[in-house]
Amino acid sequence: MPKLLILNCDDFGQSPAANRAIMDLLEERLVSSATIMPPAQAFEEAAAWCVRHPEASVGLHLTFTSEYDAVRFASLTGDPSLHDESGHMYKTAEAFERGAHQKAVNREMRAQFDAVARAGVSITHADNHMGSLYGTATGRSYLPQVFWQCARRGVPFRLFRYVDPRDGLLASIPGVQAALGKAVALADTLGVAVPDFLLSHPYHIEEGETYDSFKRMLIAKLYELPEGVCETYIHPAVEDERMRALVPSWDKRVWEYRLMQDEDFAYGLRDAGVTLTTYRYVHEHLRRPRLRSAGRLLRTLVSK
């Protein structure tokens, strides 16, 4: 079975510096796709690029948190329950889960799908900024609502069917495979395709980490890639002195942009037998039979 990798650039539209890097990587076909943030400050620039490049695989980065003081933004709907005392979206997923009202979340979710459509962006998939809709902080999950919106539009969603035991972050979550089984069964029932695996890596710069050690770590993951369709995500950006001063670990965003252009990484892909793919492949090949999935979902619910 082939090893297929989706390299997705999160945070398209977050800032001009992020946009420049993501546009370049997509134009050079060094990454698979990107996901765009309708509430963010540079959304219009990113959306205009998408309209000029319909061949690119661009998804919706459902955004309910705004973590950096340098680039904070508000919701599209303006509901007070979606904002902290500053009038911006919450800084953390936990604060969002505790403060947001369900009806407000549903309206904002629809508004973000509608915003990309109005901008002329034909999305190929969807995912979620900072995992705020997964319910990992307090148990308030909005995945059923996400799946419904994706099903209506016929687009896949970034979840993962299996946990790779070598993924230290995901494999360490208690009961992750059981919880995942229920969520994936619902996605399958609604006809929403998901990748086989999600490969995580630290977002912030770790103690003692350098560009070279980061590069070695990510290239090593290519050789350990499980068979099937895997996704990993990056947050590339160009050098920007203001953002470097205001955004923690901005250097790592610059590293990720540099790594995608590094010939060592390109060689690693080829040598490890890894082929880049997109969510168009996921939609065409990874949907499961809905009736059989409904039976599996029912069994998971009955066994609670």
VOLUM-483393 format. One record per atom (N, C-alpha, C, O): x, y, z. Coordinates in steps of 0.1 Angstrom, whole numbers, plus 5000, padded with zeros to 4 digits. Example, Ala and Ser with C-alpha at 12.3 -4.5 7.8 and 13.67 -1.06 7.14 Angstrom:
BEGIN
513249435078;512349555078;513249675078;514249675085;512849785071;513749895071;512950005079;513450115080;
REM end
This chain:
BEGIN
500949885000;500050005000;500950125000;501950135008;500650224992;501450344991;501450435004;500450425012;502450515006;502450605017;502150745011;502950805004;501050795014;500550925009;500551025020;500050995031;501051145018;501151255028;500451375023;500751425012;499551435032;499051565030;499851665039;499851645051;500551755032;501251865039;500351985039;500352055029;499652015050;498752125050;499352245057;499852235068;499152365051;499552485057;498352545064;497452595058;498452545078;497352615085;497552765085;498652815082;496552835089;496552975092;496753065080;497353175080;496253015068;496253105056;495253225059;494153205062;495853345057;495053465060;495253525074;494753625077;496153455082;496453505095;497153645095;496853735102;498053655085;498853775084;499553785070;499653675064;499953905066;500653905053;501853815053;502153765042;502553805064;503853725064;503453575062;504153505055;502453535068;501953395066;501453375052;501853275045;500753465047;500253455033;501353445023;501253365014;502353525024;503453525015;504153385014;504353335003;504353325026;504953195026;504053085020;504553005012;502853085024;501852985019;501652995004;501552894997;501453114999;501253134985;502453084977;502253014967;503653114982;504853064975;504952914975;505152854965;504652854986;504752704987;503752634979;503952534972;502452694978;501452634970;501752654955;501552564947;502252774951;502652794937;503752704933;503752664921;504652674941;505852584938;505452444940;506352354937;504252414945;503752274947;504752194956;504952074955;505152264966;506052204977;505252154988;505752084997;503952194989;503052144999;501752104992;501552124980;500952035000;499651974994;498552084993;497852094983;498352155005;497152235006;497352345017;498452345024;496352425019;496352525030;494852535035;493952495028;494752585047;493352615052;493252755056;494152815063;492152825052;492052965052;491153005064;490152935067;491453125070;490753175083;489953295079;490453405078;488653285078;487753395074;487753515084;487753625080;487853485097;487853605106;489253685107;489253785113;490253625101;491653685103;491853805095;491053835085;492853885098;493154015093;493554015078;493154105071;494153905073;494653905059;493853805051;494353755041;492553775055;491753685048;491453725034;491553645024;491153855032;490853905018;491953875008;491753834997;493153905013;494353885004;494453735000;494653694989;494353645010;494453505008;493353454999;493553374990;492053505001;490953464993;491153504979;490753424969;491653624976;491853674963;492853584955;492653554944;493853544963;494853454957;494153314953;494453264942;493353264962;492653144959;491753144946;491753054938;491153264944;490353284932;491153274920;490753224909;492353334921;493353334909;493953194907;494553174896;493853114917;494552974916;493552864920;493752804931;492552844912;491552744916;492152604916;491452514921;493352584910;493852444910;494452414924;494652294927;494652504932;495252484946;494152414955;492952454954;494552324963;493652264973;493652354986;494652354993;492552424988;492452514999;491152475007;490052465001;491352465020;490152435028;489852545038;490452655037;488852525046;488352625056;488952585069;488852475074;489652685075;490252665089;489252725099;489452845102;488352645103;487252695112;487952765124;488652695132;487652885127;488452965136;487553025147;486653095145;487852975160;487053025171;488053075182;487553115193;489353085180;490253135189;491253225182;491453215170;491753315190;492753415185;493753435196;493653515205;494853365194;495753345205;496853455207;497453465217;497153535196;498353625196;497853765197;497053805189;498453845206;498153985208;498454055195;497754155192;499454015187;499854085175;498754075164;498754165156;498053965164;497053945153;495753895158;495253785153;495153965167;493853915173;492753965164;492854065156;491653885164;490453915155;489253875162;489253795172;488153925157;486753895163;486053795154;486453775142;484953745159;484053655151;483453735140;483353855140;482853655130;482153725119;480753765124;480153865119;480153685133;478753715137;478653815148;477653875151;479753835156;479753935167;479053885179;478753975188;478753765181;478053715193;478953735205;480053695205;478453805216;479253825227;479853705234;480953705239;479153585233;479653465239;480853405232;481553315238;481253465220;482353415213;483653495216;484653475210;483553595225;484653685227;484953695242;484153675250;486253735244;486653765258;486453915261;485753985253;486953965272;486654095276;487254205267;486854315267;488254165258;488854255249;488054275236;488354365228;487054185234;486254195222;486754115211;486254115200;487754025214;488353935204;487953795208;487453765219;488153705198;487953565201;488853515213;489953575215;488453415220;489253365231;490653325227;490953295216;491553335237;492953305234;493253155235;494153105229;492353075242;492552935244;491352855240;490252905241;491552735237;490352645234;489552625246;488352615245;490152615258;489452595270;488552705273;487352695277;489052835272;488252945274;487052955264;485952985268;487252915252;486152905242;485152805246;483952835246;485552685250;484652585254;483752625265;482552595266;484352695275;483652735287;482652855284;481652865291;483052945275;482353065274;481353065262;480353145263;481552995252;480753005240;479352935241;479352825248;478352995236;477052935236;476852855223;477352885212;476252735224;476152645213;475452705201;475952685189;474452775202;473752835191;474652945184;474652955172;475453015192;476353115186;477453045178;477853085168;477952925183;478952855176;478452805163;479152815153;477252755163;476652705151;476452815140;476752795129;476052935145;475853045136;477253085130;477353115118;478253095139;479553135134;480153035124;480753075115;479952905127;480452805118;479852825104;480552815094;478452845104;477852865091;478352995084;478552995072;478553095092;479053225086;480453205080;480753265070;481253125086;482653105080;482553025068;483353055058;481752925067;481552855054;481052945044;481452945032;480053025048;479453125038;480453225033;480453275022;481353275042;482353375039;483253325028;483553405019;483753205029;484653155018;483853145005;484453164994;482653095006;481853084994;481653224987;481753234975;481253324995;481053454990;482353514983;482253584974;483453474989;484753524984;485153454971;486153484965;484453344967;484753274955;485653164957;486253114947;485953124969;486853014972;486052884973;485152864981;486452784964;485852654964;486652564972;487652514968;486252544985;487052464994;487052314991;486052264986;488252254994;488352104992;488252035005;488151905005;488252095016;488252035029;488052135040;487952255038;487952085053;487852175064;488652125076;488952005077;489152215085;489752165097;489552275107;488652365105;490252275119;489852355130;491052415137;492052345140;491152545138;492252615144;492352585159;491352605167;493452535164;493752505178;492852395184;492852375196;492152325175;491352215181;490252255190;489852175198;489752375188;488752435197;487352355196;486552365206;487152295185;485852225183;485852075187;484752015187;486952025192;487051885195;486651855209;486351735212;486551955218;486051925231;487151865240;486751805250;488351875237;489451805244;489651875258;490251815267;489252005259;489552075272;488452045283;488752025294;487252045279;486152035288;485151925284;484151895292;485251865272;484351765268;483151825259;482351755254;483151955257;482152025249;482552015234;483152105229;482251905228;482651885214;481551935204;480351925206;482051995193;481152045183;481351965170;480952005159;481951845171;482251765159;480951725152;480951725139;479851685159;478651655151;478151775142;477751745131;478251895147;477852015139;478852035128;478452065117;480152015130;481152025120;480851925108;480851955097;480651795112;480451695102;479151725094;479151705082;478151775101;476851815093;477151915083;476751905071;477952025086;478252125077;479152075065;478952115054;480051985069;480951925058;480151835049;480351835037;479151755055;478351665047;477551745037;477351705026;476951855041;476151935033;476851985021;476352005010;478252015022;479052065012;479951965005;480651994995;479851845010;480651735003;482151745004;482851724995;482551795016;484051815018;484551725030;483751705040;485751675029;486351605040;486651695052;486651815051;486951635063;487351705075;488651645081;488751525081;489451725087;490651675093;490351615107;490151685117;490251485106;490251405118;491251295115;492051315106;491251185121;492051075118;491450945123;490850935133;491550845114;490850715117;491650635127;490950565135;492950635127;493750555136;494750645143;495150755138;495250595154;496350665161;497650585159;497750465162;498650645153;499950585152;500550575166;500850685172;500950465171;501450455184;502850525186;503250555197;503450555174;504750635175;504550775176;505450855178;503250825175;502950965177;502850995192;501750965198;503851045198;503851065213;502751145218;502151115229;502351255211;501351345216;499951275215;499251275226;499551235204;498251175202;498051045210;497051015216;499050955209;498950825216;498950845231;498550745238;499350955237;499350975251;498051015257;497851025269;497051055248;495751095253;494950975258;494750885250;494450975270;493750865275;492450835267;491650925265;492250715264;491050675257;490850735243;489750735238;491950775237;491850845224;491250755213;490350805206;491650625212;491150545201;489650515202;488950515192;489150495215;487750475217;486850595213;485850585206;487350715218;486650835215;486650865200;485650905194;487750835194;487950855179;487050765172;486450805162;486850645176;486050545169;484650595168;483950585157;484050655178;482750715178;482650825168;481650835161;483550915169;483551035161;483650995146;482951045137;484550905143;484750865129;483550785124;483250805112;482950705132;481750635128;480650735124;479850715114;480550845131;479550955128;479951015115;479051045106;481251055113;481651115100;481351015089;480851065078;481650895090;481350795080;479950785076;479550775065;479050785087;477650775085;477150895077;476150885069;477651015079;477251135072;477951155058;477751245051;478851055055;479551065042;480751165042;481151205031;481251195054;482451285055;483751205055;483951125065;484551215046;485851145045;486851205054;486851325057;487651115060;488751165069;490051085065;489950975059;491251145067;492451075065;492650955074;491850935084;493650865072;493850755080;494650795093;494250745104;495550885092;496450925103;496651075103;496651135093;496851125115;497351265117;498651255125;498751195135;499651325119;500951315125;501251455132;501351555125;501451455145;501651575152;503151595154;503951505154;503551725157;504851755161;504751885169;503751965167;505651915178;505552035187;505452165179;506152185170;504452245183;504152375177;505252475180;505752545172;505652485193;506552585198;507952525197;508252405196;508952615197;510352575198;510652515212;510352575222;511152385211;511452325224;512852365228;513652415221;513152335241;514452375247;515552305239;515552185237;516452385235;517652335227;517352315213;518352275205;516152325208;515852295194;516452405185;516452515187;516952355173;517552435163;516852395150;516152305149;517152475139;516552445126;517052305122;516252225117;518352275124;518852145120;518252035127;517951925121;518052045141;517351935148;515951925144;515451805144;515252035142;513852025137;513751955124;512851875121;514651985115;514751925102;514951775103;514251695096;515851735111;516151595113;514951515118;514551405114;514251585128;513051515133;511951495123;511351395122;511651605115;510551595105;510951495094;510051425089;512151495090;512651405079;512551255084;512151165077;512951235097;512851105103;511351055103;511150935101;510451145105;509051105105;508651055091;507750965090;509251105080;508951055067;509250905065;508450835059;510250865071;510650725070;509850625079;509750505077;509150685089;508350615098;506850625094;505950565102;506550685083;505150715080;504350575078;504850495071;503250565085;502450445083;501850445069;501650545062;501450325064;500850315051;499450365052;498750355062;499050435041;497750495040;497850645037;498950685032;496850715041;496850865039;497050935052;496250915061;498151005053;498551075066;498451225063;498751275052;498151305073;498251445072;499151495083;499151445095;500051595080;500651675090;500551815086;500251845075;500651905096;500352045094;501552125097;502352095106;501752235090;502752335093;502152475093;500952495089;502852575098;502352705099;503452805094;504052885101;503752795081;504952865075;504653015074;503553065073;505753095075;505753235074;507053285070;508053215072;507153405064;508353465060;508953545072;508253565082;510153585071;510753665081;509953795083;509653865073;509753835095;508953955098;509354005112;509053945122;510154115113;510654155126;509654185136;509754155148;508554255131;507454285141;506854155147;506654145159;506554065138;505953945142;506853855151;506453795160;508153865147;509153795155;509153845170;509353765179;509053975171;509054035184;507754005192;507854005205;506653985186;505353985193;504753845193;503953815202;505153755185;504553615184;505553515189;506653495183;505253445200;506153335205;506353235194;505453195187;507653185193;508053085184;507753125169;507653035161;507853245166;507753295152;508853225144;508653195132;510053215150;511153155143;510753015138;511252975127;509952945145;509652805140;508752815127;508852725119;507952915126;507152935114;508152965102;507852915091;509153035105;510153065094;510852935091;511152905079;511252855101;511852725099;511052635090;511552575081;509752635093;508852545085;508752595070;508752505061;508752725068;508852775054;510152735047;510152685036;511252745055;512552715049;512652565047;513152525036;512152485056;512252335054;511552285042;512052195035;510352345039;509652295027;510452325014;510252255004;511352415014;512252455003;513652385004;514452394994;513852305014;515152245017;515252125008;514352035008;516352115001;516551994992;516651865000;516351754995;517151875012;517251755021;515851695023;515651575024;514851785025;513451745028;512951675015;512251575016;513151745004;512651684991;513251544989;512651454984;514551534992;515251404990;514651305000;514351184996;514351345012;513751255022;512351205017;512151085019;511551285011;510251245006;510451134995;509851024996;511451154986;511651064975;512250934981;511850824977;513250944989;513950824995;513050745003;513150615004;512150805011;511250725020;510050675012;509150605018;509950704999;508750654991;507450714994;506450654994;507550844998;506350915002;505851004990;506651074984;504551004987;503951084977;503051184983;502151154991;503151314979;502251414984;500851394977;500851374965;499851414985;498451414979;497651524986;498151594994;496351524982;495551634987;494251574992;494051454991;493351664997;492051615002;491151584991;490051524994;491451614979;490651564968;490751414967;489751344964;491951364969;492151214970;491351154981;490751054980;491351224993;490651175005;489151165001;488451065004;488551264995;487151264992;486851164982;485751094983;487751134972;487451034962;487550894966;486950804961;488550864976;488950734978;488650684993;488650564995;488450775002;488350735016;487050735023;486850725035;485950765015;484650765021;484250615023;484550535015;483550595034;483150455038;481650435035;480850535034;481150315033;479750295030;478850345042;479150315053;477850425039;477150505049;476250405057;476150425070;475550315051;474650225058;475450135068;475050125080;476550085064;477349995073;477950085084;478050035095;478350205081;478850295091;477750335101;478050345113;476550345097;475450375106;475250265116;475050285128;475450135111;475350025120;476450025131;476249995142;477650065126;478750065135;478650175145;478950165157;478050295141;477850405150;476750355161;476950385173;475750295156;474750245166;475350155176;474950165188;476150065172;476849975181;477650045192;477750005203;478350155187;479250225197;478350305207;478750315218;477250345202;476350425211;475650325221;475550365233;475250215217;474650115226;475550065236;475250025247;476850055232;477849995241;478350095252;479250065260;477850215252;478350315261;478050275276;478350355285;
REM end
